[in-house]
Amino acid sequence: MKFNKDSAPMFRPTRLTFTKDKITSNKINGNRCSVWGIAHLLLYYQILKDIEDGELSPNQEVLFSAEAAREYGALRSTKGHVGEKRLLKDVLNQAISLNAPDCIVALFEVYGGWENTQRKLNELGRLLSLSRHSRIVPTGRKNDIQLTNIYDYYKIGVAFLELKKTTQFYMKNRNHIIRHTLYTPQGLLGEKENIFSSIFWGTDQNDCLIFIENGDQFECSLVINGKNVEATSQLAIRPDSESNNTELLQLKMGDSLTYKDWLMQGFDGYFLNERIIDEIEISHVSMDESYILRSSWDKVAFISLSAANVRSLIPGSRKTIHVNEQIEQSKLLDRISLIVTNEPILELKNKIPQYIVPDSLRFAYQYASYISEIYSGKFITITGSAGKSSTRLMLSHLLKDSGKIFENYGNANLHYPTFGLSLEINDAYDFILFEAAGASMNLFSYGNNAYIWQSNVAIITSIGTAHAVDGIERNVFVKKQIFFGVKEGGYAVINGDIPKEYLSPILKMAKELNLTILMYSLKEKDVDCFVTKKEVMRDRTDVSVSLMNKELHFSLKTDSDGQIQNAMAVLLAVECIGYSAEEFTDKLLEFKSFERILNPTKLQLEGKEMTLVDDTHNSSIEAAINGINYFASKKKFYKGKSILVLGETADLGNQTVEQHKRLEPAINAALADKVIIYGEPFKHLKLDGDNVVQCDTKEQIIQEICEEVTNDSFAFVKGSHGIGFYEVVNMLKEKANFVENQF
C-alpha cells in the first residue's frame, strides 16, 4: 500500500452548524474527533431538563464539596471553598460560561455526588447513543484514550436546541463577581447581538457550542479542535460554512509515502527495532487472526489489542490477557509483516517489525477513519431488522463481475467484527459492502462504527422486532444512525413499506443529514421503485417494477416478498453508484442467499416425495409474516398436503407474546393443511380450525410431519436460530432420503 501525505487526520479543526431539525452546513468529510469528553455537557443538559420539568429549582442551593474545593488551583477555577453555598442557577452558569472545574464538580452534589451523577449521565448517554469512551473523565478533560466524535457533540447540541427558550436562558453567558473578583466568560465573542449563549471547553485546544438566535429559530455552531479560544471563536462565527468545510477538510494529495513513513508521520509511536524495518510491505490490516486465516492473507499489519481494548468492544467479554500472548504463539507469524501494539513483544523483537503506540484501540480507530476517508471506490452500507444479509449478498452477486469486492464474512455484523472489517478498507477493492446490525452502531468503545465509514449509499431494509429487546422504537433510533456514515451528497435507500410510525423518524434523520432519499415499495406507487406486476410460479417469481421511471423486469428463485423488496433496494443502490440497473436484472434469477434462507430441497419421507423449504437462518416477526405469505403463495403448486412449521422468534423480551399475536392473520389466511407450532408464545394465539398442533419438542415436530406427509407435499419451516430451530430441518433430512436441492 502507498499513502498520501496529510491523509485526513481526524483531529483537524472542524465546524458543523445545525438547527434542531437539520444540518445547515456540509456534512463532515471524514471522521472527526476531539480529545475532550462530554460528561460536563451531559450534566449541563440534565440539570436544564430537570429545571424545565420542575424536578429542580434554579434557586435551590448547591453546596461545594471537598472534591469541588480540590479544584481550587485549577485553571479557570472560581476557588470555591468546602461548604460554600451558591444558587444552582449561578453555579450552572459559572460552569457553562467560565468552564470552571470547581463549579462542574460542585454540580455533582445536585444528584448526591459523582457516583449517582455518573449513573444518571450514563443512562442519558445510552439514550442518546453516545460512546462510552467519550465519558471517561467527569469534567470532560483530556484523557489518553478518551475521544468524542463530532456527531456525539451534534446529538448533545440538538438536545440543547430542543429545550425551551426560557430554559436555554440559563446558559446565556454572563460575567460573575465572586468574592470581589470578576470572572468573564471563556469565549471571546464579545456582544455579538445574535449570539444567545455559548459553551467553550478545553485549554491548549478548544471546542465550543455556540447558540445563535435568528428570530424564533436557534442554530448551533459546533467547532472542535480549534487551536485556541480565539481561533475557535472565529471559526464558529464564520458565515460561509461551505467554504470552511472545503478549505479545512479536503484531502491534500501530496507525494506518496511508504507505509513506514506514513505511520511515523501520522500516528504517535516508535519502532521497537529500526534495524529490521527496511521497507515494510503491507497488503492487509487486521486485529483478528481469524480474518487472516479465512482469507489466506499475507503481508499483514496486525494490530494487537490489550484485554481492556477487547472488553470495550465485546459486551460480556472476560478477556484477561493481551492479544500479544496469542500472537507470540500464532502459526500465522509468517504472514505478518508488522505488529502494532501498546506493549512490545520482546521475544519477536528481532523477527517482526513492531510499532509501539500509546493505545492499540485508539490507533485502530484512527487508522480505520483515515483509510475510509481516502478510499476512492464505491461503498454501500446496509442495516435493518430483516433482509440485510440477503441484500448484501444480492449486491455482491450483481457486482462480482464489475470489480473486486470486500464484504462481511458470513453475517458477522456486530460491533467487534464490523470495526475489524473497517481496517481492511482500501483501494485494492472496487466495492465495499458492509451489513451492520444495530449492535455495530451502539455506544461500545468509541461508539457507532458508521462514524468511521464514508459510504456512498446506506440502505435500510426493514424495521421490526428482530433483536428489539429494548423495544422497536429503540431499534429505530439506533439503526437510523447508519446515515451518519454517508458522505455529503450521498443516498439513503429506504423501504417504503416500513410502518409509518417507524418510517417517519428514519426519513427525518435522512433529511437532517441532507441525504438524497430514494424509496421502494411493494404496496405504494408514489416512490422511486415499485412493483407493477408480480407472477408467482412454482420455481420462481417474475417481477416487473418501475424504477425511477424505467420499466424493469426480473425473476427470482429466492422469491418471497421480502426478497423482492431486497431486489428493489439493490437495483436502486447500483443506480446510486453510477450503474444502470437494467444491466443487472438478468443476474437476479441465479441469486441464492444463505443456505437456510428460503432454501427448497426435495426429500423422500415415509416413501413419499416432498419439497422442504428451510428458512431457519434467523427470524423476526416481519420475516415470519413474509415467510408465511410465501408459503401461502407456493402451496397451490403442490398436489400433496401443505405443512406450515413455525418456531418462535427469539430476543423479543417483554414484547414476545404481543408480537407473536401479529402472526395470527397470516397463519389463518395461509389455509395450510397442517400447522405445527413450537414455543410458549404460540400458546396465546387464536388460530382457526382443528389442523393446528402445538409441539413441546423438536422430535414431536418430526413425528407430526411424518404423519401428515403425502406425495408431493410442501413443507415450510421458519424459526429463530436462537432457539436452534434449524435442528428441525437437520433431523428431518437425517430421517428422509435426499432427492435433490432445487437450487
Secondary structure, DSSP 8 states (H G I E B T S, - for coil): --EETT---TTS-EEEEE-SS-B-S---SS--EESS-SHHHHHHHHHHHHHHTTSS-TTSEEE--HHHHTTTTSTT-----TT-EEEHHHHHHHHHHH--HHHHHHGGGGGTSHHHHHHHHHHHHHHHT--GGGSSSTT----TT--EEHHHHHHHHHHHHTS-HHHHGGGS---EEETTEEE--SS--TT-TTEEEEEEEESSSEEEEEEEEETTEEEEEEEEEESSHHHHHHHHH-S-HHHHHHHHHS-----EE-HHHHHHHHSS-EES-GGGTSS---SEEES-HHHHHHHT--SEEEEE--HHHHHHHSTT----S-HHHHHHT-TTGGGEEEEEESS--GGGTTTS-EEE-S-HHHHHHHHHHHHHHT--SEEEEEE-SSSHHHHHHHHHHHHTTTS-EEE-STT--SHHHHHHHHTT--TT-SEEEEE--GGGGSSSTT--GGGT--EEEEEE---SSTT-TT-HHHHHHHHGGGGGGEEEEEEEEEETTS-HHHHHHHHHHHHHTT-EEEEEESS-SSSSEEEEEEEE-SS-EEEEEEETTEEEEEEESS-SHHHHHHHHHHHHHHHHTT--GGGTGGGGGG----TTSSEEEEEEETTEEEEEEEE-S---HHHHHHHHHHHHHHGGG-SS-EEEEEE-----GGGHHHHHGGGHHHHHHH--SEEEEESGGGGG----SS-EEEESSHHHHHHHHHHH--TTEEEEEE--GGGTTHHHHHHHHHHSEEEEE--
